[in-house]
């Protein structure tokens, strides 16, 4: 599904229309209502991920200030890569 976009007159950038965002949230809410057990399991796992990320943040905070920003970016990049590999790439491989 592609988002409806309009050109912003002042900046020249495209913006997603607010109605589309609301419609997407409504659709997600309906999907979650149709599958409450799965939604609750995902929410619980998200809680565990949040706790783990807080532990990672605490460890990063132990680095000297000059190194902390670079380490933070590398950790974020690594987590993003893991998410892609696990949530997106593995689905694409199973479909083939």
Buried (B, 14 or more C-beta within 10 A) or exposed (E): EEEEEEEEEEEEEEEEEEEBEEEEEEEEEEEBEEEEEEBEEEEEEEEEEEEEEEEBEEEBEEEEEEEEEEBBEEBEEEBEEEEEEEEEEEEEEEEE
